[in-house]
Amino acid sequence: MPGRSDTRSLPARSAPPAPISDGEWDLLDALWSLQRGTAREVAAAVEPARGWAYSTVKTMLDRMVEKGLVRARQVGNVWEYTPDVEPREAQRSAWKRFVASAFGGAMAPALEFIAGEARLTAAEREALIALLKEQPKPANKERTRGKRPEPA
């Protein structure tokens, strides 16, 4: 029916986004740039990097709808997709998963590792130091993760 509109998405979530695969990051990057697009438009955007067929992109977008990463809306005969997760939210979730998996959830060792491996320029180091100094001090919460117990 012309003008018919249907929407597919999951209810608003309070949990962090589902894990995002490398291919899904590429599709999300395209959608964040486009703001909204059909599977053909998204396929065209990722074609230089991925070379995926339209059908591959369509299948992945539909799976991303199920994961709560993307919303889909039928406009006439075409499905239009929009990101359902903000870039910062996706990055935060990916970072937390990485720290949990690689460092047992301990942030300080993760940051030490990155600082040692990142080969930051002097300007980047200064900017990072300034950023860390700007951060508000946490409330008097006991941080025990990653600390050794005091001897008795």
Sequence and secondary structure as in RCSB ss.txt:
>XXXX:A:sequence
MPGRSDTRSLPARSAPPAPISDGEWDLLDALWSLQRGTAREVAAAVEPARGWAYSTVKTMLDRMVEKGLVRARQV
GNVWEYTPDVEPREAQRSAWKRFVASAFGGAMAPALEFIAGEARLTAAEREALIALLKEQPKPANKERTRGKRPE
PA
>XXXX:A:secstr
 TT EEEE     SS      HHHHHHHHHHHHHSSEEHHHHHHHHHHHH   HHHHHHHHHHHHHTTSEEEEEE
TTEEEEEESS HHHHHHHHHHHHHHHHHTT HHHHHHHHHHHS   HHHHHHHHHHHHHS    S    TT    
  
